[in-house]
Amino acid sequence: MTEYLFPDNTVLCNFAAVNRLDLIKSVLGGRGRWTEAVAYEASMSARKLTALRGLASDSWLNQPIEIADESDVQKIERIRRVVLGGTDGEPLKHLGEAQTCYVIRNWPEFAGSWWISDDRDAVRWAKLQGISTRETIDLMTIAVADGDITAAGAFHLMQQMTDADRHLKLPKSAEELRR
Amino acid sequence: MPGIPDRVLGLIKSSGLNRHAFAQEIGLDDSKLSKSLSGTRRFSSLDLARIADRFEVTVDWLITGEEPPLAVAARTTSGDAHTALEAAKRYTTMRGDLASLGWPQPWRPVPAAASGTYAEQGRALARSALDLAAKASRSINEADLPSLTEEVFGADVAIVALAEGFDGLAASSDDAKLIVLGTSPVPARQRFTLAHELGHLVAGDDQGVHLDHDVYDKSQAKDPSEQRANSFASAFLMPETILREAVGSAGLTETDFARLACELKVTPSALAFRLKDLRLIDMGTCDRFRPLSAARAATIAQRGEELAQRVALASAPRLPGLLVRDTYAAYEAGATTLRPYANLLGADVDELKQALEFEQGATGVL
């Protein structure tokens, strides 16, 4: 069974903010997936982060996963509200997270997939639901192990991300990014 | 039976947009919209959220066509009632969602009185309610009536900042029992409103929402359910046994009367009428006691300091305590993120998380 990797929009933004979407593309290694709401969120973020503009036409995250079953839609809506703190008045807020966690937990074809997010609160919840999670720091560790970037380069890149007002967990040193 | 396409067609019509413009508004191409409206393609989760966002409806309504009575009331009401209804809608939605995770409203029904006039039913319900409070070792003369209501009856009580002109509401559904009160510089009025709304809830008056702009409005009091709620409130806040004991065989002096009003935290006017209705004082005495102000009663009873605290308490907003408790419990159990709790508090989730972690760390040090 293939385990897919679902980066949250905030993770895509981290790499876009330093113009290194190529790096996350390499780490995902053809196993990247996204839901329609994450794709939509990325298109909204592309207004500010121009590196995201070609993402929808590139194929490395594959076609956005559409969820059209009414029962699925209602359950996602409830997760969005009660778990992730969304409201009826803002129906798009947290929809990407809710859709992603829902399909990983409930659609057999995505069982065992990873959800990649830097929201530690949401990650805590997802872990408790049995969802495998990773953060940007984990992707960087993989990139270093795969030889896509040096540990020092990855460390510097992550600092650049935070300089660009991105919120993510930082390693204490470059050494921490070596497994 | 109308389905999602019918409701979307209705929105297109009411928006005044043509289909092409509507499709653009929600990010669909004309072909997809056409197929979705004809039923050969289903609207997706994102489509529905974008429609809901743009046209100010809910995803649930698009799917089911059902709108909770509270949502209808909030949408169609203006002014302070709208503010209170929005709060009620938000809190009851949260409770409904929490119930689905295993944290239902801990509502404890009061044994109903089926016979007698509406006023008699209200008084009988009040006696049952007072029994429940006594079993929980709570007393009606406690200052914190919202806390008592939550612990004994399992209904949430919220106080929201409203201008004068709206006293409160009771919201009731299968999932939620909620009372929303306006902040008030008159604590006795707020207390009476709380008891009145509790009366509506325990009587099972409305599956939906019951608004009370002015609980003292005489024309409103003609409604049978209002009579019952008023009768409940009066008998609940001023129990006959306490009043009979206070009057005793010697009767009440003005000082005794002022002390009793302060003790029960009701207006002298309400107390005078209640005593008269119970024939514990005559009409002349009622007319003599009734004009006494709450401040004057507090001065006579030497309880001015306590009145000042009660005015401050009634003037301050209050979150629904049971909902706060259960929202945090759901987070603590790992069933939700911290965000719903932070939203309820109106706090920034990251700052709250840091604060909670610091608190844990500080406890560890100590």
Interface residues (C-beta under 8 A of the other chain):
Chain A: E36 A37 Y40 E66 I67 A68 D69 E70 D72 V73 Q74 I76 E77 R78 R81 V82 V83 L84 G85 T87 D88 E90 P91 L92 H94 L95 Q99 D119 R120 D121 A122 R124 W125 L128
Chain B: I4 G27 R41 R42 F43 S44 S45 L46 L48 A49 R50 A52 D53 T58 V59 D60 I63 A71 K89 R90 T93 M94 D97 L98 S100 L101 A330 G334 A335 T336 T337 L338 R339 P340 A342 N343 V349 K353
